[in-house]
Amino acid sequence: MNYFRIESDQRMRRRNETNVWQSDPKDSFQRESWDANNCFESFRILKVNNNLDIYAKRASLSVAPAVVAIRVYSGERAVCVGSGFILECNEQFQATILTSGTLFTAHDNLRVVVVLPNRDLCLGVVEVCDFHLNLAIVRIQAAQLLPCAKLGRIKDSVILNSATTSWQLRPQCDQSSVLLPGHKLMALGRHQDRMRDFMAAPGELSIEDCGFDCKELFYSTCRITKSGIGGPMINQEGEVVGVNFFHVNFTPFLPINIITKWLEHFKKSRDCRRLCHGMKLLNLYAVHLLILEKIIQKFPNLKQGVMVDEVTPNSPAESVGISSQDIIIECDGEVVEGCLQFFDLMWDKVGKRIDLVVARLDGSHQNFSIMVADINPTQFNRWPLPTPHKDPFGDGMFDSSSPASVLKLDEGTSQATRRNVASKLKKRKGKVTSQSKKRKGIHLNLCKRLVFS
């Protein structure tokens, strides 16, 4: 047993709760008065999102004109909704929107409608959808020049300063925005109601593990609803630092550095690059305290690097002998500063071999030559899919004419609950039909009371 792999029971419990494949999301949101599987809920349903300070409001409003709502139809039936943000808009008013790829995974013959902040509706064309990194680009033809979001660039590295009497972790400082645990973040989205409500959820960066297949994700304590999937994550300066995905207890997001690399490659080659090295990496600030002390003792002059937390079986990293707790300090002659900088170095070497210098906790240094591969579709990351619900506004936007359609859409519901709901819907079908006409545009919670009370 490795003494330096010990973690507290509390931290282990938190990790288990964030495993999106082993835990039941319903167990996490039963304590809340909202339906986490409903993609029509606004962020405001969560009380933590209703009291923003002036600094959070300023940062959010600076990005608001570029945040859009997205509806995805299969035929005449809407199957999913989410958010996105405008990346570019040229002189011909052709705009490029970035969002999540999971909005377009479940059905064929999709039709995309983009809802702008001024309530205009634009037909969207999905130009590319990457199911590995869960990113998609949608193009629209607008009637006017649209404002674009300001993209930031994250600096996530730290310098490990050592001295004879003390040591500390000090963040790197340059033109990039430093993003370390505890720094404030805002998850943004746009709601699907008639007012096209702009939504914001405050939080901060955490070192917790998201539990998703994608190892490049960052963990924020922001809490959003599914209507915010694909929306931007911003810092206090109003810069976009990532794209939001969904979990009931937190908001994982893909860092903008990786997205920028992905976009640049797609513009040049018109295809998606997906690198595979087989390692889950940690920045020094995320390393367990016991291991960090060991690093300081063994390597008093070590200032930078990333630690290998896990090695994927049968991966390029495992094949050359890289193991857990190895510290990568050099990549092709360049000093490794942090995870995002290491990703940049690896991205440009897909299909080639790179030389790594690794420090091990036994005090030795090892040299490895590893092949950076482009993964195949069978190795793509898995992503939890959004679950559509019936139309909460009664305006015909979504097909909810029968109990069967509602139950078909709510795939996360247990069989017992489905039977119970179907029975109640059948008994009250006439009442719901007559009342839905009178309550056009009603809030979702009122609709729930009509159907389930």
GUPAFI-454042 format. One line per 8 residues: number of its first residue (from 1); for each residue x, y, z negated of C-alpha. Coordinates in steps of 0.1 Angstrom, whole numbers. Each point is the difference from the previous one (the first is absolute). Layout:
BEGIN
NUM	X Y Z; ...;
//
This chain:
BEGIN
1	0 0 0; 14 34 10; -2 23 -30; 1 31 22; -33 -10 18; -20 4 -32; -30 23 2; -24 10 -28;
9	-34 -16 -2; -17 33 7; 19 6 32; -7 -36 12; -37 5 -6; 0 32 20; 17 -18 29; -25 -28 -1;
17	-29 25 1; 15 16 32; 2 -33 19; -26 6 27; -1 -37 10; -3 -17 -35; -23 24 -18; -36 6 7;
25	-6 38 7; -35 -3 -15; 15 -7 -34; 18 33 1; -29 22 9; -28 -15 -20; 10 25 -28; -7 28 24;
33	-34 13 12; 9 -3 36; 3 -27 27; 36 -4 10; -10 -20 31; -21 29 14; 18 21 26; -26 28 -4;
41	9 10 -35; 17 34 -5; 31 5 -21; -23 22 -23; -17 -32 -13; 32 -4 -21; 1 26 -28; 38 3 1;
49	-4 16 34; -24 28 -11; 24 22 -20; 29 12 23; 23 28 -12; 7 30 22; 33 -14 13; -17 -32 12;
57	-27 20 17; 24 22 18; 20 -29 13; -31 -19 11; -17 29 17; 32 7 20; -5 -35 16; -38 -1 1;
65	-4 14 36; 20 -29 14; -19 -28 -20; -28 -18 20; -25 -27 -5; -1 -31 22; -29 -22 9; 5 -33 18;
73	-29 -16 19; -4 -35 15; -28 6 26; -26 21 -18; 9 -12 -35; 26 18 -21; 24 -25 -15; 24 22 -18;
81	8 35 -11; 32 17 -13; 21 31 2; 30 13 20; 20 31 7; 10 20 31; 37 -4 10; 1 19 33;
89	-23 21 22; 12 13 34; -11 29 22; -26 -22 17; -16 -5 -35; 10 -37 0; 6 -10 -36; 19 -30 -15;
97	-14 -14 -32; 17 -24 -24; -20 -24 -21; 0 -36 -13; 0 -30 23; -25 -20 -22; -28 22 13; 3 -18 34;
105	7 -36 -9; -33 -17 -6; -20 4 33; 4 2 37; -13 26 25; 5 28 -26; -12 36 5; 17 26 -21;
113	-16 33 -11; 22 27 -17; -18 25 -22; 19 33 -1; -1 24 -30; -23 24 19; -25 -29 4; 8 -5 38;
121	-1 -36 11; 27 -13 25; 2 -34 17; 34 -15 -9; 22 -24 19; 23 -24 -20; 33 4 17; 19 -24 -22;
129	-8 -22 -31; 28 -16 -19; -14 -27 -22; 34 -6 -18; 5 35 -14; -38 7 1; 3 31 21; -21 12 29;
137	1 30 24; -33 14 13; -2 26 27; -29 25 5; -9 28 23; -10 30 -21; -18 32 10; 27 22 -15;
145	35 0 -14; 0 -20 -32; 23 6 -30; 26 -27 -8; 12 -13 -33; 35 8 -11; 22 -31 -4; 25 -2 -28;
153	30 -22 -3; 6 -20 -32; 33 -2 -18; -3 -29 -25; 36 -6 -9; 18 7 -32; 36 4 -10; 12 -22 -29;
161	23 24 -19; 24 -17 -24; 24 16 -24; 20 -11 -31; -27 12 -24; -33 -2 19; -17 -8 32; -32 10 17;
169	-21 -4 32; 0 33 20; -21 5 31; 16 8 33; -7 35 13; -1 11 36; -25 13 25; -23 -31 -5;
177	-26 1 -27; 12 -20 -30; -27 -25 -11; 6 -19 -32; -22 -17 -26; -22 25 -18; -1 25 29; -36 13 7;
185	-18 -13 31; -35 5 16; -19 -25 21; -23 17 25; -29 -11 21; -32 12 16; -34 -14 -10; -26 -13 25;
193	-30 20 -13; -16 28 19; 21 26 -17; 32 -18 10; 13 5 -35; 37 4 -4; 13 -23 -28; 31 0 -22;
201	13 -23 -26; 29 11 -23; 26 -24 -13; 38 -5 -1; 26 -24 13; 6 -32 -20; 26 -27 1; -27 -27 -2;
209	-2 -28 26; -29 3 24; -4 -37 4; -6 3 38; 20 -19 26; 15 32 13; 31 6 -21; 5 35 12;
217	-31 14 -17; 2 25 -28; -23 0 -30; -20 30 -11; -24 3 -29; -26 19 21; -34 -17 1; -19 2 32;
225	-30 -18 16; 1 -18 33; -11 31 19; 35 12 -6; 18 -28 18; 23 15 26; 0 34 -15; 32 19 -9;
233	20 0 -33; 15 34 -7; 25 15 -24; -4 32 -20; 13 21 29; -28 -13 23; 22 -22 21; -12 -34 12;
241	22 -27 -16; -19 -31 10; -32 -17 12; -25 -13 -26; -12 -36 -3; -24 -13 -27; 0 -18 -33; -27 5 -27;
249	26 9 -27; 25 20 20; 9 13 35; 28 -16 19; 15 21 28; 25 -5 28; 28 26 -2; 2 26 27;
257	36 -8 8; -10 -35 12; -30 15 19; 22 25 17; 24 -27 12; -29 -20 12; -14 29 19; 33 10 16;
265	5 -36 13; -35 -2 14; 3 32 19; 32 -12 16; -8 -36 8; -38 -2 -3; 2 -30 -23; 1 -7 -37;
273	32 -9 -17; -2 -23 -31; 33 -8 -17; 6 -29 -22; 29 -5 -24; -17 -21 -26; 7 22 -31; -21 18 -25;
281	21 30 -12; -1 22 -31; 14 35 -5; 22 3 -30; -26 19 -20; -24 -30 3; 26 -26 -12; -8 -15 -34;
289	18 16 -29; 19 -32 -10; 13 -4 36; 9 37 3; 21 -2 -31; 18 -31 14; 7 20 33; 15 29 -20;
297	23 -24 -20; 12 -20 31; 3 29 24; 8 33 -19; 9 18 33; -32 -11 19; -22 30 8; -24 -11 27;
305	-16 -31 15; -32 -21 1; -6 -33 -18; -15 -31 16; -30 -10 -20; -12 -29 20; 13 -20 31; -25 -15 23;
313	5 -38 7; 14 -8 35; 7 37 6; 32 15 15; 10 12 -34; -3 -35 -16; 19 -16 29; 31 21 -7;
321	0 -5 -37; -15 32 -14; -18 -6 -33; -22 17 -25; 17 28 -21; 27 6 26; 7 38 4; 4 12 36;
329	25 29 -1; 11 3 37; -17 -7 33; 22 1 32; 25 23 -18; -26 24 -14; -7 4 -37; -35 -12 -8;
337	-18 27 -20; -36 -14 -3; -26 -23 14; -13 25 26; 35 9 13; 9 -38 2; -32 -5 20; 11 27 24;
345	34 -17 5; -16 -34 5; -27 13 24; 26 11 26; 17 -34 -1; -29 -23 9; 13 -29 21; 36 6 -12;
353	22 -11 -28; 9 24 -28; 27 -2 -27; -10 4 -36; 21 4 -31; -16 -14 -31; 9 4 -37; -10 -29 -23;
361	-7 0 -37; 30 -23 -5; 22 29 9; 9 -11 35; -5 15 34; -12 -20 30; -1 8 38; -29 -13 21;
369	-9 2 37; -38 -2 4; -22 -1 31; -28 26 0; -29 -18 18; -32 12 15; -27 -21 -16; -26 -20 19;
377	-38 3 -5; -2 -30 -23; 21 19 -26; -21 32 0; -10 15 -33; -34 -9 -13; -23 29 -9; -33 0 -19;
385	-28 10 25; -25 28 -7; -35 -14 -7; -28 21 17; -33 6 -17; -35 10 11; -7 36 10; -5 20 -32;
393	-13 31 18; -30 -16 19; 9 19 32; 4 -30 23; 37 3 0; 4 -35 -12; -21 -31 6; -16 -10 -33;
401	-34 -11 12; -1 -34 -17; 14 -16 -32; 20 -24 22; 20 28 16; 8 14 -35; 11 -34 -13; 21 -7 32;
409	19 32 -5; 7 -5 -37; 23 -29 4; 16 5 -34; -32 -9 -18; -4 -34 -16; -26 -24 12; -21 3 -32;
417	0 38 2; -10 -2 37; -30 -22 -8; -11 23 -28; 4 31 21; -18 -16 30; -30 -8 -23; -2 35 -14;
425	3 15 35; -28 -22 13; -24 10 -28; 7 37 4; 4 2 38; -32 20 5; 8 24 -28; 35 6 12;
433	-10 6 36; -26 26 -9; 22 18 -25; 31 1 22; -17 23 24; -8 25 -28; 34 -2 -15; 21 6 31;
441	35 10 -9; -3 -13 -36; 31 -9 -20; 10 -36 -1; -6 -5 -37; -37 10 5; -3 -26 27; 14 -26 -23;
449	-26 7 -26; -28 -2 26; 12 -34 12; 13 -17 -31; -20 15 -29;
//
